[in-house]
Amino acid sequence: MKNIKMNSIKLFATALTVSSFMLVSCDNAKKKATEIKEEATEIKKDIENEVGEMDDEVKTRTYKMKDGTAIVYNLDAKGVVGFDDWADFTVVNSELAQMRKSNFVTTAQRVKNMNFRIASLGSTIPAWLKTEEVMEDVADVQKEYLELIEDPNASDNERKENLEELSEKFDDLREELDETVKEYTKIHEEAIEEYNEEIKKGKIDAAIEEYNEEIKKLDKILEKK
């Protein structure tokens, strides 16, 4: 009987030791998993910050037009963000970008401050950007803005929703501007390529002729006015 009790005590002690070890092991595993998760979260944040910095980087591009004038525009990872000769677009784009960062939580006064800029988009746009599609998008932005400000007593939520819709219309305009700029730059690059090919052959006159022939395609873009 005594032996049975001793064996029972030993078994209980062994079971207790194993259970304690398992509990400690589980705690260590959970702690390690938590540490790994926290480390992964930090790495993710670092990557997102780096990507954000890359997205925020603005580069300036310059291309010469057929008549010798230069077009200068700024772009980031998402597309065109400004033009040297179209300040109204540049300012409105910057304002909407700032509002987007605050999840469109802003004051009614700040929205009103864009009035003149948005109203002037159609009259101050450079001639080389005046395609039919671009002008339609400009009109859509102006219409959406008027709907936004026509109700001065709108709640914060209503203003936020209307701002989101305005931002979407402006994004459509940006996309169309991107397409227009890409058309110009593509034609310009192809003209330079044709020119260089003839120059390599020593044919200067042919190079000039090829360049002028390619650059005529710019007129087709302007015909979309």
N, C-alpha and C positions, 0 to 999 in steps of 0.2 A: 504493500500500500504506500509505504514511504517512497519506494522507487518510482511508483506511478506519479506521485505528487512532484517529485524532483524533475522527472521527465517533462511533466506538464509545465512546470516553471521554466525549464530550459526552452521548451518549444515556444512559450509565451514571450520569453526574453528575445529569442531569435526572431520571432515574428515582429516584435516591437522594433528591433534593430533594423530589420528589412524595411518595415513601413516607414521608419524615420528616414532611412536612406532614400527611399522612393520619394518621400515628401521633399527632402532637400534637393534631390535630383530634379524633381518637377519644378521646384522654385527656381533653381539655377537655369533650367531650360527656358522657363518663362521670362526670367530676367535677361537671358541672352537674346531671346527672340525680341524682347522689347528694345534692347540696345541696338539690334540689327535694324529693326523697324525705324527707330529714331535716326539712325545713321543714314538709312536709305532716304528718309524724308529730307534730311539736310542736303544730301547729294542732289535730290530732285529739285530742291529750292535753288541750289547753286546753278544747276543746268538751266532752270527757268529764268533765272536772273541774267545768265549769259545770253540766252536766246533773246530775252527782252532788250538787252543792250544792243544786240545785233539788229533787232527790228527797229530800234529807235535811231540807229545810225542813218544820217541823211547824207546823200552824195549829190554832187552837182554835175550835170551833164551839159555840154555845149555842142551844138551842131550848126553848121552854116547853111543858110537857105540858098535857093537858086539865085536870088538877087544879091547875094553876098552878105545879107544881114544874118546875125546869129540868133539862134533860139537857145535860151538858157532855162533849164528847169531842174527842180530838186526832186529826188525820189528816195524812198526807204525800201525796206524789204517787201512792203505791200503795194508799192506803186508810186505814182506821182503825188507829191505833197505840196508843190508850189511852183510858180513861174515868176521869173524876174519881171516880166511885162504884164502880169495879171495879179496885182496885189490883193484884189477883193477875194479871189478864189483862195489864195494862200492864207489870208487872215481867217476866213470862214472855216477852212479845213483845220487850221490850228485850234480854233475855238471848239469845234465839234470834237476834236481829238481829246482835248482837255476834259470836256463834259463826259465823254465816253469813259475816261479813266475814273471819274467819280460816279459811274453808273447813272449818268444823266440826272444826278441830283444837283440842281443849281437854282439860282434866283431868277425871278421874272425879269429883273432889270438886265441881267447878263444876256438873256435871250433877246431882249429889245435892242441891246447894243449892236446886234448883228444886222439890224434892219437895213441900214444904208448899204452895207457891204453886199447883202443878198440881193437887194433891189438893183444894184449896179452890175451884177454878174453878167447880164446880157449885153450891156452897153460898153463894158470895159474889156470884154474878152478879146484877145489878139485875133487878127484876121485869119492867121494860119490855123487856128483851132475851131473856126466857125463852120463845122460840118453840120449837116442836118440833124444827125443823131445827138451831137453834143448840145445843140441849141434846144432840142426837145427835152433833154435831161435838165438843162438849166431852168427851163420853164416849169418842170415838175418840182424842182427844189423850191422855186419861188412860190409856187402854189401851195406846197406843203407848209412852208413857213408862214404864209398868210393865215392858213387854217390854225396854226399854232398860236399866233398872237391875237386872233380875232376874239378870243374869250379871255379877257383879263382876270376874270374871277375863277379860272380853272384851278382845280385842286393840284397839290404837288404830284399826286399820282397821275392825273390827267396830263399835266405838263411833261412828266417823265415819259409817258407813253407816246405823246406827240413828238417829243424830241427824238425818240428812238426811230420813229417813222421818218422824220426829217433826215436823220443820219443815214438811214437806208437809201433814201433818194439821193443823198449826196454821194454815197458809195457807188451808186449806179453811174453818176456823173464822172466820178474818178475812174471807174472801169472804162468808160467810153473815151476819156482823155488818154488813158494808158494805151488803148488801141490806136488812137490817132497818132500819138507820139511814136509808137512802135512802127507804124507805117512810114512815117517820115525818116526815122533812123535807119530802117531797113533799106529804103530806097537810096539813102545817102551812102550807106555801107556798100551796097551793090555797085553804085556808081564809082566809088573809090576803088573797089576791087577790079572792075573793068578797066579803069584808068591805069592801075598798076600793072595789069597783065600786058597792056600794049606798051607801056614804058619799058618793061623788061625786054621787049622785042626791039626796042630802040625806035618805035613808031610814035613820035611825039604828037603829030597831027591826028593820028588815028586814036590816040589816047584821049585827046581833048574831045574828039568827035563822039567817042564811046561814052565819055562822062556826061556830055551834054544830052545825049540821047536817053541815057538812064535817068537823069535828073528831071527830065520832062514829065516823068510819072508823078511828080509832086503836084502837077496841075490837076491830075485826076482826083486827088484828095480835096483840093479846093473847089472842084466842080460839085462836090457834095453839099455845098452851102445851100 
